Amino acid sequence: CCLISEPALGLLQVVSADTQGYVSVLFGDTLQSNLDTVWKVQVRSANESMTAVTSLAYMQSQGARASLSGLLLFAAMYQVIHILSLATGRILSSCTFPDWVNFV
């Protein structure tokens, strides 16, 4: 889970991920209110049997003005990091890396 709070944009969203590789952005007037799904997308790992998203983070894209369209979401899973548009859920890029943990 990742809380996105950008007061300058009036933005308060929750990003959630599950063991099946689904990433969802939820929005509500307050965190105590019922949250509505803004978008939901499934991302894939390098190994089809390892579907869990293990980490989420976000940041403003370099050089972009403070806006929702400039916010990037990072979803990490087995041997891959996906970079998504926070506004649309579209996968902008995916970066793979070797299995260094089990390589030793």
DRENDO-1510 file (C-alpha; in Angstrom, 1 decimal, always signed):
<recs>
REC; n; res; u; v; w
REC; 1; CYS; +0.0; +0.0; +0.0 .
REC; 2; CYS; +1.2; +3.5; -0.8 .
REC; 3; LEU; -0.4; +6.8; +0.3 .
REC; 4; ILE; -0.2; +9.6; -2.2 .
REC; 5; SER; -0.6; +13.0; -0.7 .
REC; 6; GLU; +0.0; +16.0; -2.9 .
REC; 7; PRO; -1.6; +19.0; -1.1 .
REC; 8; ALA; -0.7; +21.4; -3.9 .
REC; 9; LEU; -2.7; +19.3; -6.3 .
REC; 10; GLY; -5.5; +18.6; -3.8 .
REC; 11; LEU; -4.6; +14.9; -4.2 .
REC; 12; LEU; -5.1; +12.2; -1.7 .
REC; 13; GLN; -5.1; +8.7; -3.1 .
REC; 14; VAL; -4.2; +5.2; -1.9 .
REC; 15; VAL; -2.4; +2.8; -4.2 .
REC; 16; SER; -2.8; -0.9; -3.4 .
REC; 17; ALA; -1.3; -4.1; -4.8 .
REC; 18; ASP; -2.0; -7.7; -4.3 .
REC; 19; THR; -0.4; -11.1; -4.7 .
REC; 20; GLN; -1.9; -11.6; -8.1 .
REC; 21; GLY; -0.1; -8.6; -9.6 .
REC; 22; TYR; -3.0; -6.2; -9.6 .
REC; 23; VAL; -2.3; -2.5; -8.8 .
REC; 24; SER; -5.2; -0.3; -8.0 .
REC; 25; VAL; -5.5; +3.4; -7.3 .
REC; 26; LEU; -8.3; +4.4; -4.9 .
REC; 27; PHE; -9.8; +7.8; -4.2 .
REC; 28; GLY; -12.1; +9.2; -1.5 .
REC; 29; ASP; -12.9; +12.6; +0.0 .
REC; 30; THR; -11.1; +11.4; +3.2 .
REC; 31; LEU; -9.4; +8.2; +4.2 .
REC; 32; GLN; -12.3; +7.4; +6.4 .
REC; 33; SER; -14.8; +7.6; +3.5 .
REC; 34; ASN; -15.6; +4.7; +1.1 .
REC; 35; LEU; -12.9; +4.6; -1.5 .
REC; 36; ASP; -13.7; +4.4; -5.2 .
REC; 37; THR; -11.4; +2.6; -7.7 .
REC; 38; VAL; -9.8; +5.1; -10.1 .
REC; 39; TRP; -8.1; +2.4; -12.1 .
REC; 40; LYS; -6.8; -1.2; -11.8 .
REC; 41; VAL; -4.2; -2.9; -13.9 .
REC; 42; GLN; -2.4; -6.2; -13.7 .
REC; 43; VAL; +1.4; -6.2; -14.1 .
REC; 44; ARG; +3.6; -9.2; -14.8 .
REC; 45; SER; +6.9; -10.4; -13.3 .
REC; 46; ALA; +9.7; -12.1; -15.1 .
REC; 47; ASN; +8.5; -15.5; -13.7 .
REC; 48; GLU; +4.8; -16.2; -14.2 .
REC; 49; SER; +4.5; -18.1; -10.9 .
REC; 50; MET; +5.8; -15.1; -8.9 .
REC; 51; THR; +2.9; -12.6; -9.3 .
REC; 52; ALA; +3.1; -10.6; -6.1 .
REC; 53; VAL; +3.8; -6.9; -6.2 .
REC; 54; THR; +6.4; -6.5; -3.4 .
REC; 55; SER; +6.9; -2.7; -3.3 .
REC; 56; LEU; +5.2; +0.5; -4.4 .
REC; 57; ALA; +6.6; +4.1; -4.6 .
REC; 58; TYR; +5.8; +7.3; -6.4 .
REC; 59; MET; +7.5; +10.5; -7.4 .
REC; 60; GLN; +7.0; +13.6; -9.6 .
REC; 61; SER; +8.6; +13.1; -13.0 .
REC; 62; GLN; +11.7; +15.2; -13.5 .
REC; 63; GLY; +11.1; +18.4; -15.4 .
REC; 64; ALA; +7.3; +18.0; -15.1 .
REC; 65; ARG; +5.2; +20.7; -13.6 .
REC; 66; ALA; +3.4; +19.7; -10.4 .
REC; 67; SER; +0.4; +17.9; -11.9 .
REC; 68; LEU; -1.3; +14.5; -11.7 .
REC; 69; SER; +0.0; +13.7; -15.2 .
REC; 70; GLY; +3.5; +14.2; -14.0 .
REC; 71; LEU; +3.3; +11.6; -11.2 .
REC; 72; LEU; +4.9; +8.3; -11.7 .
REC; 73; LEU; +4.2; +5.1; -9.9 .
REC; 74; PHE; +6.8; +2.3; -9.4 .
REC; 75; ALA; +5.6; -1.3; -8.9 .
REC; 76; ALA; +8.4; -3.8; -8.1 .
REC; 77; MET; +8.0; -7.5; -8.4 .
REC; 78; TYR; +10.3; -10.5; -9.1 .
REC; 79; GLN; +13.1; -9.3; -11.4 .
REC; 80; VAL; +11.1; -6.4; -12.8 .
REC; 81; ILE; +10.1; -2.8; -11.9 .
REC; 82; HIS; +7.2; -1.3; -13.8 .
REC; 83; ILE; +6.8; +2.5; -14.2 .
REC; 84; LEU; +3.2; +3.5; -14.5 .
REC; 85; SER; +1.4; +6.8; -15.1 .
REC; 86; LEU; -0.5; +7.5; -11.8 .
REC; 87; ALA; -3.1; +9.4; -13.8 .
REC; 88; THR; -4.0; +6.6; -16.2 .
REC; 89; GLY; -2.5; +3.3; -15.0 .
REC; 90; ARG; -0.7; +2.9; -18.3 .
REC; 91; ILE; +2.6; +1.1; -18.1 .
REC; 92; LEU; +5.2; +3.6; -19.4 .
REC; 93; SER; +8.3; +1.4; -19.0 .
REC; 94; SER; +9.4; -1.9; -17.5 .
REC; 95; CYS; +12.9; -2.6; -16.3 .
REC; 96; THR; +14.2; -6.1; -15.8 .
REC; 97; PHE; +17.2; -7.2; -13.7 .
REC; 98; PRO; +18.9; -10.5; -12.9 .
REC; 99; ASP; +18.0; -12.7; -9.9 .
REC; 100; TRP; +21.0; -11.5; -7.8 .
REC; 101; VAL; +19.5; -12.9; -4.6 .
REC; 102; ASN; +19.6; -16.5; -5.7 .
REC; 103; PHE; +22.7; -16.1; -7.8 .
REC; 104; VAL; +25.1; -16.2; -4.9 .
</recs>
